[in-house]
Every structure is written in structure tokens, then in C-alpha cells.
Amino acid sequence: MKKKYPLLGIIVIVIIVLLLIFWYRQKLEEKRIEEEIQRNYKEMGPGWPDFIRPSPAEEVPLNEAGNRP
């Protein structure tokens, strides 16, 4: 039995392979970013969140209008 559309099958396979390649590259990029974040945390040392979180003295309460005085 002869196939009617062999080119269509090849095109579908190529599209699937390209999608798998792009998906794999995206996963590698996410993994690289996650490793970079972890490395940056280690370089900051312990207590780095203290630099990011505002201290209680810096937190100014809101007035009745919802603005900071």
C-alpha cells in the first residue's frame, strides 16, 4: 500500500522535534536561572534577607487618608 502524503508525515515529525528542542532549551534556561539565584544567595551570606526587608523603624503607618505622612 502506497502512502498518499509522505511529506505531511515528515513535516509533522519535524514540528514535533522542534517543539521538543524549544521545550528542552526552556527547561535548561530555567535551571540555569535557578542555579544563579542560589549562587547569589550564597554570595550574600547569612542574613541577606535583612537587607531586603524594611526594618520596623522604616515602616511608617498610614494616616486616615491612606497616605504616608
C-alpha positions in Angstrom: 0.0 0.0 0.0 1.4 3.4 -1.0 1.4 6.4 1.3 -0.5 9.3 -0.1 1.2 12.1 1.8 4.7 11.2 2.9 5.7 14.9 3.0 3.0 15.6 5.6 4.3 13.0 7.9 7.9 14.4 7.7 6.6 17.9 8.4 4.7 16.7 11.4 7.8 14.9 12.8 10.0 18.0 12.2 7.5 20.2 14.0 7.4 17.8 17.0 11.2 17.6 17.1 11.4 21.4 17.0 8.9 21.8 19.8 10.8 19.3 22.0 14.0 21.2 21.3 12.5 24.5 22.4 10.9 22.9 25.4 14.2 21.4 26.5 16.1 24.7 26.0 13.4 26.5 28.1 13.9 23.9 30.9 17.7 24.4 30.8 17.3 28.2 30.9 15.0 27.9 34.0 17.5 25.6 35.7 20.4 28.0 34.9 18.5 30.9 36.4 17.6 28.9 39.5 21.3 28.0 40.0 22.3 31.6 39.5 19.8 32.7 42.2 21.1 30.1 44.6 24.7 31.2 43.9 23.7 34.8 44.6 22.1 33.8 47.9 25.3 32.1 49.0 27.4 35.1 48.0 25.2 37.4 50.0 25.9 35.3 53.1 23.6 34.6 56.0 21.2 37.3 56.9 20.9 38.7 53.4 17.1 39.0 53.8 17.7 41.6 56.5 18.9 44.0 53.8 15.8 43.4 51.7 13.1 43.6 54.3 12.5 47.1 55.7 13.2 47.4 59.4 10.3 48.3 61.7 11.7 51.8 62.1 11.4 52.4 58.3 7.8 51.2 58.2 5.7 54.4 58.5 2.0 53.8 59.4 -0.7 55.2 57.1 -2.9 58.1 58.1 -6.7 58.2 57.7 -6.5 59.2 54.1 -4.2 56.2 53.3 -1.1 58.3 52.7 2.2 58.2 54.4 2.8 61.4 56.5 
